[in-house]
C-alpha cells in the first residue's frame, strides 16, 4: 500500500460519517454508499482503542485545534493498517463546533504492533462494563430496595445479608438479559442497521459486538454464564422463601431471554415488550424482594412496584425513539414503530403521568406514608424530558431526554424508598 494515499473523512459530533474521500475508500475498503450517513468512524478502529483513546483525541483536537498521532485502523477485510492521523474540529459558518475531520496516511515502514496505542487496565475493565451494561443496573436496584422499604414500613426487620443476595441474583439476571438481547438483536440484523444509536449506550444496545469488543459467540457465553450464576445464587433464596420466588425468577428469566430471542420476540409484539419490562422491573421484582425478607407475597409490595414499573417502561420507551428506523426495517414492532415517533410522544407523557399519579393515590389513600410524596420532586426531570422529546423526537438532540428519563426513574425510586422506609404509615402495622 502506497504511503501517498491520503484518506480524508469528516463526521458529525456523534462520529457518523458525512464525507469519505477516494483515498479513504482505497485505504479502508468501504464504498461511499456503505458509509456516508450510515457508518461511524469507530467502525475503522478496534473497540478498545475507541474506548481508551479516541474520546481523549477528540477532546484534545477541540482544546488545541488539532490532534496528531499514530494508530491502527481496520480494513473492511479485518486487516490492520498502521497509520498516521490528524484530527481537527469542523465548524459551521457561525463558528459552532459541528464535527471532526480526520486526515490519514498509511505508515508503510511500521507494523501494527509498533503503532498500536496501549490499552490500560481501566479500559479493559470499562470494556466489560460496556458489554454487560453495568451502569443500567439501577433498573434492578430500585425495585429491590423498594421491596426492603415495604418490609421496613410494615414493621419487620430488614436483613441486609438477604438483601445483598437478592441484589446479586437480580443483577446477574439483568446482565444475562442485557447480553442475550445484544446477541439476538445482532443475529436479527437490528443492531447492524441501527445508524442512530447513542455513543453513550442509551439505545441501540451496548454495541459491543459491532465495536469488536466481543464476538457474538462470546457475548452468548456471557449470557449463559450469568443466567446460570443467577440460578445458583437463587437457590438459597428459594430455600428461604419457597416456590413463589422460583416462579418469579422464572418469569424474569423467560421474559428477559425471549424479549428479543425467537420464537416469541416479545419486544416485537406491539407493546408486549414494554409491558413485560414494566411488570418485571416493577411489581414483580418489588414483590420478590419483599418476599425474600418476609416470606410473604405482600399486596403493598405489588402496589409499590406500580410507579416504578411505569417509569422503567418510560426509560425503555424513550430509548426506542432513535431505534425506530432499524426496528421497523427488521420487523421489531415496538410501540414507537406501531404508533410512529410523532404520535408516540403522547405515550411517554401517559407513562410518566401514570407513575406520579399512582404515587399520589397510594399516599393519599394511606397505603404508603405521606412522606413518600417526596418522590414527586422528580417530576422536574419528566417535564424537561418531555419538552426535549416533543422538540427533538427525531433528532440526535434527543439524548438529554434519554438521560433525563433514566435520572427520573432513579431519583423517583430513591425518594419513594426513603418515604416508604422512614415515613409513618397511616395503616396500623401488621
Secondary structure, DSSP 8 states (H G I E B T S, - for coil): --TT--EEEEEETT-BEEEE-HHHHHHH---HHHHTTT-BGGGGS-HHHIIIIIHHHHHHHHHHS-EEEEEEEE-TTS-EEEEEEEEEEEE-TT--EEEEEEEEEE-TT--HHHH-----HHHHHHHHHHHHTGGGGHHHHHHHHHHHHHHHHTT----HHHHHHHHHHHHHHHHHHHHHHHHHHHHHTHHHH--S--TTSSSS---TTTTTSS-HHHHHHHHHHHHHHHHHHHHHHHHHH-HHHHHHHHHHHHHHHTTTSTTT-GGGBTTHHHHHHHHIIIIIHHHHHHHHHHSS--HHHHHHHHHHHHHHHHHHHHHTSTTHHHHHHTT-B-HHHHH-HHHHHHHHHHHHHHHHHHHHHHHHTTSS-GGGGGGGGGHHHHHHHHHHHHHHTTSGGGHHHHHHHHHHHHHHHHHHHHHHHHS--SS---
